[in-house]
Amino acid sequence: MNLRVGMVGYAFMGKAHSQAWRTVNRVFDLPMQVEMVALAGRDGAAAQEAAARMGWGGSTTDWRELVTRDDIDLIDICTPGDTHAEIAIAALAAGKHVLCEKPLANTVAEAEAMVAAADAAHPAGVRVMCGFNYRRVPAVTLLRDLIADGRLGEVRHVRASYQQDWIVDPDFPLVWRLQKEIAGTGALGDIGAHIVDFTQFVTGQRLTGVSALTETFIKERPLLGATDGATGPVTVDDAAIFFGRMSGGAIATYEATRMATGRRNALRVEINGSLGSAAFDLERLNELEFYDGTQPAGRQGFTRILVTEAEHPYMSAWWPTGHIIGYEHSFTHEVRDLIEAIATGADPAPSFRDALQVQRVLDAVLASAASQSSWTAV
């Protein structure tokens, strides 16, 4: 049985998703074979070149064509956030499965509409997933398993930070990620959404309230392609910092910034519990730091677990013990899980409803920062 895929968008995420669709059947023994039918992009020549380079059977300049084609079963959405809702809702109405990149939408209302469309399509066997790929890093899934097994005891503290520096230069142009009408938010939605989902996934708890502040350090930037010095306003946050309380009683702190000079893509999460602690660093994504507080005092200390054993999540499909994997593998694992779910009629995770909850957290952060209130309920 084939799973015939159409993808909308072909830039950064499109490249990552294409790698996953090309690779997944070559690595995992799955009940469905992926057929990369076509991709859609606004620039016809660029879309055609991308399709040929990344392994797609064809291209179009109209995503609606993909949605209406009888030879496509799934629509993979890799576009900016302002288009997610329209494409996903149309695809679901046409009976297509949907994989949508994070954050799910630009607003809570859009995300709610997407959830409603997914619920309406579900009885017909249509399935959806939101692409929070860091869930599929083996060390992150192992962290989730350790917490679920009680190895950390009662979770008390959650610390999450995601730092980048790609817009530190004030001469960096006003790209779409810096415009609210296209991106929705700045660092908050772009990378903050990742650490919100990450921490809720590994702890099994949800944020119930937040207190936040945001900042835009560089408020005007050169217009993209301008030669006359023209500038435009940055309408999203450069950085967001917030703390919150989780449903199981843990307290949490979050930092998302694209202005951390020297930090290229630095994501770190640490969880402290009554019996132990664990920490993950994306720059060392094959490792997990684990502290077992049940050991005698003289034997306590953080242990580095190299997550490359066949018994570790996803790793049995890859290389011999000790041979590491990389960023792109998380997307392969993502589509592997989606294919398994579609083939068996299971509900993939994270669902659109899971992603809606993340969207509500982002909305609460913005509301708290705007009102400068001490606490804003999610």
Phi and psi in degrees as a GROMACS rama.xvg file:
@    title "Ramachandran Plot"
@    xaxis  label "Phi"
@    yaxis  label "Psi"
@TYPE xy
-101.779  147.257  ASN-2
-110.494  108.38  LEU-3
-93.5733  120.182  ARG-4
-112.283  137.35  VAL-5
-119.342  135.005  GLY-6
-116.588  137.809  MET-7
-109.711  118.565  VAL-8
99.6983  147.036  GLY-9
-147.138  18.8052  TYR-10
-86.419  -135.616  ALA-11
-52.3919  -57.5674  PHE-12
-69.6259  -33.9894  MET-13
-61.5097  -38.6672  GLY-14
-65.2762  -43.4369  LYS-15
-65.6762  -43.186  ALA-16
-67.4453  -38.4247  HIS-17
-61.2808  -42.4182  SER-18
-57.3247  -41.2704  GLN-19
-66.9717  -47.0025  ALA-20
-63.5891  -37.1302  TRP-21
-66.2841  -34.0609  ARG-22
-93.3418  -30.7671  THR-23
-58.8941  -41.6906  VAL-24
-75.9538  -16.4082  ASN-25
-82.0638  -14.4718  ARG-26
-112.678  -43.9759  VAL-27
-106.51  145.15  PHE-28
-86.4723  104.153  ASP-29
-120.311  155.66  LEU-30
-77.5534  -5.51013  PRO-31
-134.175  145.654  MET-32
-101.894  129.697  GLN-33
-76.0857  133.766  VAL-34
-120.483  114.087  GLU-35
-85.083  92.6432  MET-36
-75.6034  -55.1625  VAL-37
-164.171  158.303  ALA-38
-123.033  160.022  LEU-39
-121.634  140.038  ALA-40
-157.078  154.702  GLY-41
-69.0297  -33.6534  ARG-42
-91.9436  110.682  ASP-43
-58.3335  -47.4135  GLY-44
-66.3538  -42.062  ALA-45
-66.764  -39.71  ALA-46
-64.9236  -41.2047  ALA-47
-63.527  -42.6775  GLN-48
-64.6989  -42.8196  GLU-49
-63.7333  -41.4997  ALA-50
-60.8007  -45.1574  ALA-51
-65.0742  -41.9251  ALA-52
-70.19  -35.4621  ARG-53
-101.235  1.21073  MET-54
97.6215  18.5728  GLY-55
-90.6892  148.797  TRP-56
-72.0469  -22.2742  GLY-57
-169.532  -173.792  GLY-58
-149.902  162.904  SER-59
-151.121  159.742  THR-60
-96.246  1.02552  THR-61
-126.676  111.126  ASP-62
-63.0762  -24.9869  TRP-63
-63.6123  -27.8455  ARG-64
-64.3772  -41.296  GLU-65
-62.5963  -42.5195  LEU-66
-63.4002  -33.03  VAL-67
-93.7082  -7.24937  THR-68
-72.1135  136.671  ARG-69
-75.635  -17.3466  ASP-70
-97.4905  20.5162  ASP-71
-126.859  130.38  ILE-72
-103.482  -26.4119  ASP-73
-137.585  137.847  LEU-74
-108.999  125.243  ILE-75
-105.09  115.981  ASP-76
-100.422  112.611  ILE-77
-124.04  39.1108  CYS-78
-107.415  170.234  THR-79
-58.2091  157.519  PRO-80
-61.2467  -25.4824  GLY-81
-69.0946  -12.1918  ASP-82
-106.725  -8.55628  THR-83
-56.7343  -50.0833  HIS-84
-62.5969  -48.0937  ALA-85
-60.4818  -45.8412  GLU-86
-67.8354  -46.9702  ILE-87
-62.7402  -44.9347  ALA-88
-63.7689  -41.6201  ILE-89
-64.5965  -41.4183  ALA-90
-64.9244  -42.4261  ALA-91
-66.0303  -39.1435  LEU-92
-62.8911  -27.8384  ALA-93
-88.6255  3.71513  ALA-94
82.086  19.9901  GLY-95
-93.2576  141.646  LYS-96
-65.291  156.058  HIS-97
-136.696  130.869  VAL-98
-112.065  121.914  LEU-99
-123.633  130.742  CYS-100
-64.8114  157.832  GLU-101
-84.9334  161.137  LYS-102
-64.9925  158.9  PRO-103
-56.6116  -40.398  LEU-104
-153.761  -175.657  ALA-105
-92.7081  -18.2166  ASN-106
-140.236  160.968  THR-107
-62.8219  -40.4266  VAL-108
-60.6849  -42.7115  ALA-109
-63.2902  -43.9059  GLU-110
-63.664  -39.0528  ALA-111
-63.1192  -39.6157  GLU-112
-64.8069  -36.2294  ALA-113
-68.0262  -40.0265  MET-114
-63.4788  -43.0137  VAL-115
-61.4513  -41.0893  ALA-116
-65.4573  -39.659  ALA-117
-65.6573  -41.7778  ALA-118
-61.9992  -39.7164  ASP-119
-67.2012  -33.0528  ALA-120
-85.8572  -17.4664  ALA-121
-58.6899  -44.398  HIS-122
-58.7788  -24.2765  PRO-123
-85.3175  5.22897  ALA-124
90.8259  7.44869  GLY-125
-79.5461  134.883  VAL-126
-122.86  151.357  ARG-127
-132.568  155.01  VAL-128
-149.005  144.036  MET-129
-101.431  139.041  CYS-130
-86.2848  67.2885  GLY-131
-87.7765  84.8171  PHE-132
-67.7878  -23.301  ASN-133
-66.6409  -18.8284  TYR-134
-57.8718  -27.8377  ARG-135
-94.7225  5.32963  ARG-136
-70.673  125.058  VAL-137
-52.2704  -39.0148  PRO-138
-66.7234  -32.3511  ALA-139
-71.1725  -43.6825  VAL-140
-64.1505  -37.355  THR-141
-61.7169  -41.1423  LEU-142
-59.493  -45.1592  LEU-143
-57.0973  -43.8072  ARG-144
-66.0866  -39.7925  ASP-145
-61.9435  -42.4746  LEU-146
-67.0258  -43.3249  ILE-147
-63.6726  -32.2291  ALA-148
-80.6082  -1.94016  ASP-149
83.449  11.4665  GLY-150
-67.9247  -23.9009  ARG-151
-97.6865  -5.42547  LEU-152
73.6325  -146.516  GLY-153
-73.5877  122.156  GLU-154
-72.6248  126.58  VAL-155
-116.643  -41.0304  ARG-156
-125.788  138.343  HIS-157
-126.222  125.475  VAL-158
-126.272  124.574  ARG-159
-136.694  132.758  ALA-160
-140.98  135.279  SER-161
-132.591  113.645  TYR-162
-122.84  131.625  GLN-163
-133.699  169.252  GLN-164
-137.268  18.7236  ASP-165
-73.4904  -8.4894  TRP-166
-118.705  21.8132  ILE-167
-61.401  -39.0353  VAL-168
-68.2648  121.047  ASP-169
-65.4247  -15.3577  PRO-170
-88.8168  -1.29273  ASP-171
-63.3038  134.86  PHE-172
-73.2991  167.37  PRO-173
-81.297  78.0141  LEU-174
-78.5174  172.055  VAL-175
-61.5017  -29.4255  TRP-176
-67.1976  -10.3306  ARG-177
-105.001  11.7126  LEU-178
-120.784  119.983  GLN-179
-58.3584  -39.0525  LYS-180
-65.7894  -19.9068  GLU-181
-104.741  -47.651  ILE-182
-90.5061  -20.5492  ALA-183
85.4399  -62.3543  GLY-184
-137.267  177.224  THR-185
-97.0427  -117.788  GLY-186
-57.7703  -32.9814  ALA-187
-56.9484  -53.2712  LEU-188
-81.8807  -33.6276  GLY-189
-66.5843  -51.4821  ASP-190
-120.205  -26.4457  ILE-191
-63.5778  -35.4081  GLY-192
-58.4767  -36.7132  ALA-193
-60.4033  -47.9314  HIS-194
-75.4933  -25.6903  ILE-195
-64.4816  -51.0151  VAL-196
-63.3926  -42.753  ASP-197
-54.1452  -52.9514  PHE-198
-70.1485  -35.5135  THR-199
-68.6361  -36.6556  GLN-200
-64.3475  -50.4506  PHE-201
-74.2041  -31.525  VAL-202
-88.2344  -21.5876  THR-203
73.2844  11.9856  GLY-204
-113.772  157.395  GLN-205
-117.211  146.367  ARG-206
-67.0602  132.767  LEU-207
-110.096  -12.2144  THR-208
-170.676  154.569  GLY-209
-141.923  158.541  VAL-210
-133.471  130.934  SER-211
-143.178  161.821  ALA-212
-143.276  148.554  LEU-213
-129.447  160.94  THR-214
-149.18  140.599  GLU-215
-113.71  107.543  THR-216
-78.6612  -38.2961  PHE-217
-113.601  106.821  ILE-218
-91.365  -14.1219  LYS-219
-131.921  140.223  GLU-220
-138.117  156.484  ARG-221
-60.6406  138.768  PRO-222
-65.6359  140.763  LEU-223
-61.1168  122.208  LEU-224
83.1139  -1.25073  GLY-225
-71.8899  141.081  ALA-226
-114.716  -0.941734  THR-227
-106.879  12.164  ASP-228
80.7621  7.6641  GLY-229
-65.1193  143.375  ALA-230
-127.636  167.575  THR-231
-142.014  161.975  GLY-232
-76.3657  139.904  PRO-233
-82.9723  122.318  VAL-234
-112.269  15.2013  THR-235
-128.704  172.234  VAL-236
-77.7603  143.253  ASP-237
-85.2127  -28.8072  ASP-238
-150.651  148.255  ALA-239
-139.027  133.923  ALA-240
-129.54  132.454  ILE-241
-154.224  156.164  PHE-242
-122.762  161.458  PHE-243
-157.224  173.487  GLY-244
-116.527  141.311  ARG-245
-104.113  161.794  MET-246
-63.5757  -23.8092  SER-247
-93.1911  4.99141  GLY-248
103.158  -10.4882  GLY-249
-69.1426  152.226  ALA-250
-106.888  148.964  ILE-251
-139.192  146.881  ALA-252
-126.468  142.019  THR-253
-134.964  142.369  TYR-254
-137.742  125.994  GLU-255
-129.619  119.986  ALA-256
-146.033  145.017  THR-257
-111.448  20.1629  ARG-258
-125.932  26.9381  MET-259
-93.1178  88.4744  ALA-260
-51.2607  125.447  THR-261
95.5932  -11.4027  GLY-262
-103.187  112.349  ARG-263
-80.6093  -49.8987  ARG-264
-157.697  62.5262  ASN-265
-97.2974  100.771  ALA-266
-109.306  126.944  LEU-267
-140.191  134.326  ARG-268
-130.526  133.349  VAL-269
-127.468  135.474  GLU-270
-119.315  125.641  ILE-271
-111.32  128.404  ASN-272
-124.772  179.667  GLY-273
-71.29  -21.492  SER-274
-113.585  -10.1587  LEU-275
177.645  -178.585  GLY-276
-139.832  160.682  SER-277
-150.418  150.202  ALA-278
-142.782  144.658  ALA-279
-127.044  138.189  PHE-280
-127.986  119.241  ASP-281
-60.8038  -28.7208  LEU-282
-71.4875  -9.43665  GLU-283
-132.792  60.9091  ARG-284
-71.8568  -8.75521  LEU-285
-91.6788  7.47672  ASN-286
-124.66  153.128  GLU-287
-135.784  130.339  LEU-288
-89.2181  129.282  GLU-289
-133.149  130.328  PHE-290
-117  118.789  TYR-291
-98.8483  100.35  ASP-292
-74.433  -3.81927  GLY-293
-86.4572  -8.73065  THR-294
-74.6366  155.828  GLN-295
-57.4714  149.436  PRO-296
-51.955  -38.5396  ALA-297
-72.3554  -8.26468  GLY-298
-116.188  4.52901  ARG-299
-79.9141  150.355  GLN-300
159.935  156.043  GLY-301
-68.7768  133.452  PHE-302
-108.639  136.794  THR-303
-90.0525  114.946  ARG-304
-94.9494  118.961  ILE-305
-84.7072  110.848  LEU-306
-88.1177  74.1706  VAL-307
-135.782  9.20283  THR-308
-77.8327  152.911  GLU-309
-60.8649  -26.4551  ALA-310
-77.8255  -13.0005  GLU-311
-75.2699  156.146  HIS-312
-54.5661  130.049  PRO-313
71.4068  -17.2323  TYR-314
-73.8678  -19.1112  MET-315
-63.9954  -20.1608  SER-316
-83.7548  -11.7313  ALA-317
-103.984  -119.998  TRP-318
-105.149  170.939  TRP-319
-60.6288  157.908  PRO-320
-46.4621  134.287  THR-321
92.4036  -10.8495  GLY-322
-93.2688  118.529  HIS-323
-82.9124  160.772  ILE-324
-116.909  -179.625  ILE-325
-133.133  -170.172  GLY-326
-55.0941  -44.3396  TYR-327
-64.5614  -24.2176  GLU-328
-65.3909  -27.9296  HIS-329
-62.5318  -33.0875  SER-330
-73.8632  -36.3353  PHE-331
-62.6129  -42.2291  THR-332
-64.4753  -36.6623  HIS-333
-60.851  -50.8179  GLU-334
-73.2343  -26.5532  VAL-335
-59.8151  -48.4614  ARG-336
-65.4454  -37.0049  ASP-337
-65.4274  -43.8955  LEU-338
-62.1574  -44.9925  ILE-339
-57.6192  -43.7587  GLU-340
-65.3575  -44.8779  ALA-341
-62.5209  -42.8681  ILE-342
-66.333  -32.6579  ALA-343
-99.6292  -4.8361  THR-344
78.5285  14.647  GLY-345
-80.873  167.973  ALA-346
-96.743  116.976  ASP-347
-67.0872  157.601  PRO-348
-132.166  142.85  ALA-349
-76.1072  137.499  PRO-350
-78.791  172.656  SER-351
-61.2861  -33.8247  PHE-352
-66.7795  -38.6301  ARG-353
-60.842  -44.2022  ASP-354
-68.1907  -31.679  ALA-355
-61.7358  -40.1227  LEU-356
-62.7063  -39.4349  GLN-357
-62.2947  -41.5793  VAL-358
-60.6566  -37.7663  GLN-359
-67.1817  -35.0525  ARG-360
-63.603  -46.7263  VAL-361
-59.1844  -41.6517  LEU-362
-63.4193  -40.6578  ASP-363
-66.2319  -37.4456  ALA-364
-61.3822  -47.2826  VAL-365
-62.314  -41.2438  LEU-366
-64.7402  -41.9775  ALA-367
-64.9907  -44.5415  SER-368
-64.7882  -38.2758  ALA-369
-69.7042  -38.4044  ALA-370
-87.3526  -14.8891  SER-371
56.3549  32.0239  GLN-372
-83.6258  160.515  SER-373
-77.9595  -22.0807  SER-374
-156.298  133.349  TRP-375
-129.184  122.888  THR-376
-70.4301  144.571  ALA-377
